[in-house]
Amino acid sequence: MLKSIDPATGRELASFPEADEAAIESALARAWTSRHPWRDAGPGMRASLMRSVAGVLRTDKSRYAALLTTEMGKPIVEAEAEIEKCAWTANWLAENGERLLADEPTESTATESYVRFQPLGVILAVMPWNFPFWQAFRAGLPALIAGNVMLLKHSSNVPQSALAIEEVFREAGMPEGVFQTLLIGSAAVDRLIADHRVAGVTLTGSDKAGAMVAESAGRALKKTVLELGGSDPFIVLADADLDAASAVAVRARNQNNGQSCIAAKRFIVEEPVADEFERRFTAAVAALKVGNPMDRANQVGPLARGDLVEELERQVNESVRLGARALTGGKRIGGDGYYFEPTVLANVRPGMPAYHEETFGPVAAVIRVKDAEDALRVANDTDFGLGSNIWTRDIERAKKLAERIEAGLVFINGMVASDARLPFGGVKRSGYGRELSEYGIKEFTNIQTVWVGPTRTDGQAAKALPRAE
């Protein structure tokens, strides 16, 4: 049984039985049957349906946003922004998908040669709870515009959101079988990956979950895209604009109640400005309003589940025991719901959970460094490599430093965020592959070479192919 629980109160909202084997088989059969008609519909028809998806999202934005807030606890203002972002991305793909998927003429020895991009077929999306709509749309929309069909296995604690996402596509007029939600637990994922009708898997989640999915996909020789955890560095150099850096730092750490893979987590500050940054940052974090996420005045709501509060509490307590200092916060908030105080930890050093582990909640770790070289060393001293920030007034210097950061995303003087126009993904234990942009659209395609003879005999053709000596 999959349960939807309001994290603001701890009360159960609804429960749903897991799909049985017959229901899974029926969904697979529908997806398999729909893959060729959806491919053959062409990018123009797919773009039209993407626009319809955006329209449905915007028409019913208030209801969908309220669902996100009550099911996983994000502040209602952020929930509305999440729905809007999904709609904007659907429209951007509608406007640009056909151009980005067009055949690419390429010079070769052929009379004519080009590269084309063919959809792989049925894609399984295993998605997390922290951005219930955006994560599913971020992974799903590029694959759909490329001509793939999608099976969504959403996180078990957001079943209402999972069903609502399917509703959006159905109301937009998506053909039967092109997008389906399966209410299943993690145990069923391996069986789906092994099924010959599934051509690829995209997962957003923990590095442990990613490793398990990659192992299953490897056995079945299936394409995967993995967007996993992050312990993002937020580097503040001595010449940074501290007003801007400290203000953005508060949002970068506490967005979505601190439950974001690309949230800044380790604040790496050059010694000359560390005291002042800590003072400004701590004062702003302490002033955050925590409470019922449906109240627009509140900036931080509950964590999504009780076990997440317990894990965050362990990380903070262990770090403090090893010498970290809580400048503000540091404790769970009593009463109903799963609340934790927005927290700033200072004196964070190697060996502490706050230094090495991903903290998935409103806890910031401040790490002092002597200079930019030391900052780069600390920034890369992690198993993860998703997002990163550099704050400095010297942009050219920042660009050179960015070349040496081991992360998929480097934001200079700004907060890390996903954008449909830019590729999104990480390195190391943050995963591989890319979502969004031209790169994400083509992840689940067969990049097919087409060579048309006869072989050219002009001098240009001879240059195109090196001779073997």
N, C-alpha and C positions, 0 to 999 in steps of 0.2 A: 504494500500500500504506500503510495506517495502522498505525503502530507504537506499542505501549505500552512505555515505558521506565521502569524504576525509578530515580527521581532520586537516591535514596540511594546507588546503586551505579553508575549509568550503564549497567546491563545491560538488554538487551531482554527483556521479559516475554512478549510475544505480538505477532503481526502479523495484519492482516485486509485482504483485498482491498476496494477501494472498490466500492460498488454500481454496476452498469452501468446503461445507459439502460433496459433492460427491467425491472430491479428497481425503479428510480425510478418508472417508469410504473405498475408494479403497486401500489406503495405509494400513489401518488396516486389510483388507481382505488378502492382499498379505503377510503381516507379520504373520498373523494367519496361513495361508496355509504353509508358509515356516518353521514354528517353528519345526515340527517333522522331516522333512528331514535334517535340519541343526543339530538338536540334534543327529540324527542317523548317520550323516556323520562321527562322531567320532573325537577324539582329533588329530589324525594323519592328516586327511584331513583339519581340521581347522588350524592346525599348518602350513601346506603347503600354505594355502591362506594368513596366517599372513605374511609369508615370501614374498609373492607376493605384499602385501600391502606395506611392507618396500621398496621393489624394485621400485614401482610406485612413492612413496614419494621421494626417492633419485634421480630417473631419472628426475623428474620435480621439484626439490627443488627450483630452482631459480624462477620459475613462481609462485609457491605457496607462497614463502616468500615475493615476491613483492606484492602479493595480500593482505597478512596480513598487510604489511606496509602501503599500500595505503588505506585500509579499516578501520584500527583502530589505525594507527599511531606509531606502535612500530618500533624502529630502525632496519634497514635492517639486521644488523649483528645478532641481537637477533631473528629476524624472521627466518633467516636461521637455527639458533640453535634450534628453536622450531620445525621446520620440521624434523631436524635430530633426535631430541629426540623422536618424534613420531615413526620414523623408527626404532630406536634402541629398543624401548619398544616392538614394534611388533615382532622383531626378538627374544627378550628375552622371550616373551610369547610363541613363536613358539618352542623355545628350552626347556622350562620348564613347559609349561601348562599341558602336559599329566602326568608328574610326580606329579605335585601338585594336580591334580584331581583324582589320582589313589585311588581305594578303600583302606580303612584302616582297616586291621584285628584288632579285639578287643576281649580281653578275657571276657567271660561271662559264664552263665550256659549252653549255647548252645553247641552243637557239633561244630558248626561254627557260628561266628557272625562277621559282619563287617559294616562299615559305608561307604556309597557311596554319591556322590554329583551329583544331577540331576538338569539341568537347569530349571528355572521357566517358561520361555516362552518369551513373548514379553515385553521388557523393554523400558520405555519412558525416554529419557535423555533430561533434560531441562538445557541448557548450557549458559554460559555468553560470553561476547565479549572480555575479556582482554587477553586470550590466545585462540584464535578462534579454532586452530587445536588441541593444546595440551589438553585443557580441555575436548574436545569431545573424543579424542583418549584415554586419561587417564581413563575416565569413561567407554568408549565403548569397548576397546580392551579386558579387563579382562572378561567382561560379554559375549562377543562373543566367546572367547576361551573356556568358560565354556559351550557353547552350546545355549546361549540365542540369540534372534534376537533383533534388535534395531530400535527404531524410534527416530530421532533427532529433537527436537524443539530448534533451536539455537536462540541467541539473535537477536532482530529485526534489529539491526544496522549492522549486518555482514551477510547479506543474500548471498553475493557472496562466502564467505568462507564456509557457510553451504552447498551450492550446490557443491563447489569444494571437500568437504569431501566425499559426496556421490559419486562423480566422481572417487575419489581414490579407493573406494571399488569396484565400478563397473569395472574399468579398471583392478583391481587385479583379477577379475574373481569371485567375490562373487556372489552366487546364488541370483536370483531375490527375493526381499522381505526381505532379511536378514539384510540389512542396508539401511534405507531410511531417507531422509531429508524431513521434513514438514515445508513449509514456512507459519507459522501461528504466530499470536500474543499471548500474555499471556492469553487472554480471552478464548482461546480454550483448555487450559491445563486441566481445571477442567473436561471438557467433555471427554477428553482422559483418564484421571485417572479413571473416573467412568465406562468406557467401560469394559465389562467383559473380553475382549481379552487382556487387558493390565495387566500384572502380578506384575509389580513393577515400581518404579520411582526413578531415581537418579537426583539430582539437585545440581548444583554449582551456588551460587549467594549470595544475601544478606540474612541476618537473617529474614527479613520480608517476602521475597519470600519463604524462607524455611518453615516458619511457615504456610503460606497459602497452600503450597503443602502438608505439613504434615497433615494439617487439612483435605484436600480433600482425601488424601490417607487413613487417619484414618477412615473416613466414609465408604470407600470402602474396608477396611481391606487389603490394599496393602503394600508390603514391600517397605521401602524407605531408601536411603542413601543420607545424606545431608552434603555437604561441603560448609560452609558459610563464613562469614567474619572473619577478624582477626585484632587484635591490638597488634601485636607481640612485646614482650619485648626483648631488646638487652642489656643484663646486662654486664657491664664492671667493674670488680673488681679491686682493687688497685694494684694487682700483675699481671695484664694482660700485654701482649705484645701490647703496644699502637700502634706501627707501623702497626702490622697486624690487630688489632681490628678496627682502624680508616679507614684503606684502605678497609676492607671488609664492614664496615658500610656504606660507600658511595654506593657501589654496592647493598647492601642489601636493602637500602631505595629507590634507584632510578632505579632499574631494571624495565624494561617494563614501563618506565616513571612514576614509583611510583605506578602503578596500578596492584598490586598483593596482594592477600589475605595473602600470607606468607611473604610479604615484612616486614622488621623490621620497626616499626613505633615509638616506645617509647624507647629511648636510656637512660637506667637507669645506672648512673655512680656514683661510690663511690667518695666521696668528695675529697680525697687526689689527685686523678688524673683527676678530672673534668675539671679544667682549661686547662690542656694540651690536653685532649681529645677534648674539644670544639675547641681549636685552630686548631688542625690538621684536625678534621672533617670538620669544617667550611671552611678552606682554600681549601680542596679538593672538596667540594661541589660547592664552588664559581667558581672553575676552570672548571667545567663540561661544555661541548660544547652543546648548545641547538640550534635546528634548524630542517631543512628538514630531516625527518627520512630516506630518501633514500640516503642521503650523509653519507658515511661510517665514516667520521670524527666526526659526531655528535653523542653524547652519550645519549641525552634526546630529545625526540620528543614531539608532542602535546598530550594532553589528548584526549580521544576518542570522547567526545561530549562537546558542549558548556555548558550544564547544570552542567557537572562535574567541569568545571572551576569555575562556580558561587558558587557551594557548597564548594569547597576548599577555595575560597576567603572568604566566610562567616566564615569558621572555623578558618582561620588565623586571620582575622580582629577581631573576637570576642575574640580569645585568647590573642591577643595583647592589646585589650581594657581592659582585666582583669589582665594585668601585664606581659605577656610574652614579650620577646624581640626577634626581628628578627635579627640574627647575619649575615645572608645573605639572599637575595631574599625577598619573602613575597608578591609579586604582580603578577598579570597576565601580560602577554606580549602582547602589542598592535599589530595591524595589522591583516593579514589573519590568520586563523587557531585558534586552541584552546590551546594556550601555557601558561604555568605557570612557574615562575622562581623556580629553585631548591632552597629550603628554609630550614634553620635551625632555630628553635625556642628554645631559652633558657629560664630559669626561669619558666618552665611549671609546673603548680601545679593543684591539684584537683579543680574542678569547671570549668575548661577551656575545650572547645571542643577538643583541641589537646591532652588533658590528657585522656578523656573518650571515644571519638568517633574514629571510623576508618577513617583515612584520606587517601583517595584513589587518591593519586597524590604525586609529589615529595616534600613532607613536612615532616621534621623530628622534633620530640619533644625530647629535652634533659631534663631529670629529675635527679636532684642530690639527692643522698641518703647518709646516714651516715655510713652504713656498709652492709654486705651481708644479714643480717636478714631484714633490711629495704628494700633492693633491692627485696627480695622475696615477701615482703608485697605489694610493688608497682606493681611488675610483675603480681601478682594474683588479683590486684585491677581493674578488668575489667570484663565485661560480656562475653568476648571472650576467647577462649582457643585453638588456632590453632598451631602456631609455636612459638619458643622461642630460644634465644641464651644465652650462658654463656661464658664469656671470662675471663680466669684465667690460670696461669701456674700450678696450683695445680689440677691435673686431678681428683684425688680421692675426693677432696673436691667438685669439680664440679659435680661428679656423685651423691654425697649425696644431693647436692642442687637440682639436677634435679628431684629427687624423690618427691620433694615438690612443683614443678612447675605444675600448672593446665593447661596443654597443651597437645595436641596430639603428638607434635614433640619437642624435645629438642636437639639442636645442640651445642656442646661444641667446642669452638675455630674454628668455621666454619659457613658458611652462610646456612640458611635453604633452602632446595631444595627438590623437589620430585624425587623419584628414583624408578624405576619399581620393585626393589628388596626389598623395604621397604614399610610398610603400611603407608598410607597417610590419615589424617583426624583429627578432633578436638573433643573438649568437650565444655560444656556450650553452649553459643549461636553461637559457631562455627560449631555446627552440631553433627552428629553421623554417625556411620558406617565407613568403610574404603575402600579406593581405592588402587589399585596396590598390588603387592606381593601376597602371598598365601591367605591372608585375603580378599583382594579385589576380587580375582577370585571367592571366595566362597560366597560372599555377596548375590548374586542372584542365589543361588542354594537351593534346598531342601536337607537338610542334613538327609539322609534316613538311618534308622537302619534296617539291615537285620539279622534276627535270624533264624538259621537252627537247627531243632531238630533232634533226641530227646534230652531231657535234659540230661546233663552229670551226671554221678553218682560218679565220682572220688572225691577225697578230695579237689582237686583244685577248682572244681565247687562249692563245698559247701562253700569254703572261699569267692567265688566271690559274694555271695548274703547274706547280713546280715540277721539274723533271727529276726522276730518281737517278742518281749517279751510281 
